[in-house]
Amino acid sequence: MDKIGIYTDPEGEFLVIETPSEIQFELSDEARRLLVAGNKLQQPSVKINIKNLQPGKYLLKITYEGMSLYQRIEL
């Protein structure tokens, strides 16, 4: 899998995913309820608006060429 960068912006309003590859992503809460889903095609990064999410733990799923990567995110 190509290198993937995952971070929040300095203002804490967006979760940023950077990768040169096309991906699909899903952000779920601790109860695994889907909050946001989408894809990154030709753009260098994608931003997920998180400013209205409550502080807590979330699960980010990234799918690339049939493989899935899971990352826990704490806001």
C-alpha positions as CSV (number, residue, x, y, z in Angstrom):
1,M,0.0,0.0,0.0
2,D,1.3,3.5,-0.8
3,K,2.2,5.7,2.0
4,I,-0.9,7.3,3.7
5,G,-0.8,10.4,5.8
6,I,-3.6,10.9,8.3
7,Y,-3.8,14.0,10.6
8,T,-6.0,16.8,11.8
9,D,-5.5,20.3,10.6
10,P,-4.2,22.9,13.0
11,E,-7.7,24.3,13.8
12,G,-9.1,20.8,14.4
13,E,-11.8,21.2,11.9
14,F,-10.8,18.6,9.4
15,L,-9.3,15.1,9.3
16,V,-6.9,15.0,6.4
17,I,-6.0,11.9,4.4
18,E,-3.1,12.2,2.0
19,T,-2.0,9.5,-0.4
20,P,-1.1,9.3,-4.1
21,S,-3.5,6.4,-4.6
22,E,-7.3,6.3,-5.1
23,I,-9.0,5.1,-1.9
24,Q,-12.4,4.7,-0.3
25,F,-12.9,5.8,3.3
26,E,-15.4,5.4,6.1
27,L,-15.4,7.1,9.5
28,S,-17.5,5.5,12.2
29,D,-18.1,6.1,15.9
30,E,-17.3,3.7,18.7
31,A,-20.6,1.9,18.2
32,R,-19.5,1.4,14.5
33,R,-22.3,3.7,13.2
34,L,-21.2,5.1,9.9
35,L,-20.8,8.9,10.0
36,V,-19.0,9.7,6.8
37,A,-18.1,7.7,3.7
38,G,-16.5,8.8,0.4
39,N,-13.5,8.4,-1.9
40,K,-10.4,10.1,-3.0
41,L,-9.8,9.9,-6.7
42,Q,-7.4,12.3,-8.4
43,Q,-6.9,14.9,-5.8
44,P,-3.8,14.7,-3.6
45,S,-5.8,14.7,-0.3
46,V,-9.3,14.6,1.1
47,K,-10.6,16.5,4.1
48,I,-13.4,15.2,6.3
49,N,-15.2,17.8,8.4
50,I,-14.9,16.8,12.1
51,K,-15.6,20.1,13.8
52,N,-19.2,19.1,14.8
53,L,-18.1,15.6,16.1
54,Q,-18.1,15.1,19.9
55,P,-14.8,14.4,21.6
56,G,-14.2,10.6,21.7
57,K,-12.8,7.7,19.7
58,Y,-13.6,7.0,16.1
59,L,-12.6,4.3,13.6
60,L,-11.3,5.3,10.1
61,K,-11.4,2.5,7.5
62,I,-9.4,3.0,4.3
63,T,-9.9,0.6,1.4
64,Y,-7.3,0.4,-1.4
65,E,-7.1,-2.3,-4.1
66,G,-9.2,-4.7,-2.1
67,M,-7.2,-4.3,1.1
68,S,-8.5,-2.5,4.2
69,L,-6.6,-0.4,6.7
70,Y,-8.1,0.5,10.1
71,Q,-7.0,3.5,12.1
72,R,-8.4,4.6,15.5
73,I,-8.8,8.3,15.7
74,E,-9.2,10.2,19.0
75,L,-10.7,13.7,18.9
